[in-house]
Amino acid sequence: MSLQSVHQIFNMMASKIPGMHLSGVSYYLAFAGVAILITFAIAGLVIVIAKGLRATWNMTPSGFLKLLLALGIALVIVGIVVP
């Protein structure tokens, strides 16, 4: 994704918020803030996935089956809601 397309997407998102007119320095400050928030979200997701994988190795077989059952139910719900 080029920087221009990222600029267009961010500008489109910012235009949806009433009373928010970004131009010049304010645009770049808002973009930097969103980038920092996205970085924290991605780092948090990686940490949660790593802890989940580490916990999976210490599970009992019944605990692992419960995890698979919960994952299957969650995927079915997401599959129903998304379309």
Wavefront OBJ file of the C-alpha trace (Angstrom):
o trace
v 0.000 0.000 0.000
v 1.481 3.313 -1.023
v 1.664 6.357 1.225
v -0.834 8.167 -0.990
v -3.463 5.434 -0.587
v -2.915 5.439 3.196
v -3.371 9.228 3.095
v -6.648 8.862 1.177
v -8.001 6.200 3.540
v -7.116 8.224 6.626
v -8.597 11.384 5.091
v -11.804 9.490 4.278
v -12.058 8.198 7.875
v -11.383 11.664 9.303
v -14.045 13.262 7.110
v -16.704 10.966 8.628
v -16.194 12.500 12.088
v -18.321 15.650 12.423
v -16.430 18.797 13.298
v -13.057 17.315 12.404
v -11.224 19.267 9.713
v -7.661 18.081 9.334
v -5.122 20.053 7.382
v -1.391 20.612 7.587
v 0.243 19.778 10.896
v -2.979 18.613 12.578
v -3.403 15.936 9.918
v 0.069 14.533 10.520
v -0.318 14.645 14.310
v -3.623 12.783 14.106
v -2.088 10.267 11.699
v 0.845 9.710 14.074
v -1.572 9.184 16.980
v -3.581 6.609 15.052
v -0.361 4.854 14.018
v 0.759 4.647 17.655
v -2.622 3.248 18.733
v -2.542 0.644 15.962
v 1.010 -0.325 16.982
v -0.088 -0.860 20.585
v -3.075 -2.915 19.437
v -0.907 -5.142 17.241
v 1.679 -5.599 20.012
v -1.070 -6.515 22.471
v -2.510 -9.024 20.024
v 0.895 -10.646 19.517
v 1.390 -10.913 23.291
v -2.049 -12.485 23.784
v -1.430 -14.992 20.986
v 1.988 -15.915 22.425
v 0.530 -16.438 25.901
v -2.281 -18.503 24.428
v 0.127 -20.714 22.531
v 2.272 -21.178 25.628
v -0.788 -22.104 27.688
v -1.917 -24.600 25.038
v 1.141 -26.788 25.620
v 0.326 -27.101 29.328
v -3.321 -28.083 28.816
v -4.855 -31.399 29.653
v -6.541 -33.243 26.777
v -10.003 -32.313 28.082
v -8.959 -28.667 28.403
v -7.679 -28.728 24.828
v -10.966 -30.198 23.592
v -12.862 -27.459 25.448
v -10.651 -24.878 23.753
v -11.359 -26.378 20.342
v -15.094 -26.437 21.101
v -15.060 -22.770 22.144
v -13.026 -21.837 19.056
v -15.455 -23.716 16.802
v -18.464 -21.989 18.355
v -16.780 -18.585 18.042
v -15.983 -19.196 14.366
v -19.581 -20.255 13.641
v -20.891 -17.087 15.320
v -18.446 -14.919 13.361
v -19.436 -16.719 10.164
v -23.102 -15.942 10.836
v -22.550 -12.290 11.772
v -20.030 -11.248 9.083
v -22.030 -11.732 5.855
l 1 2 3 4 5 6 7 8 9 10 11 12 13 14 15 16 17 18 19 20 21 22 23 24 25 26 27 28 29 30 31 32 33 34 35 36 37 38 39 40 41 42 43 44 45 46 47 48 49 50 51 52 53 54 55 56 57 58 59 60 61 62 63 64 65 66 67 68 69 70 71 72 73 74 75 76 77 78 79 80 81 82 83
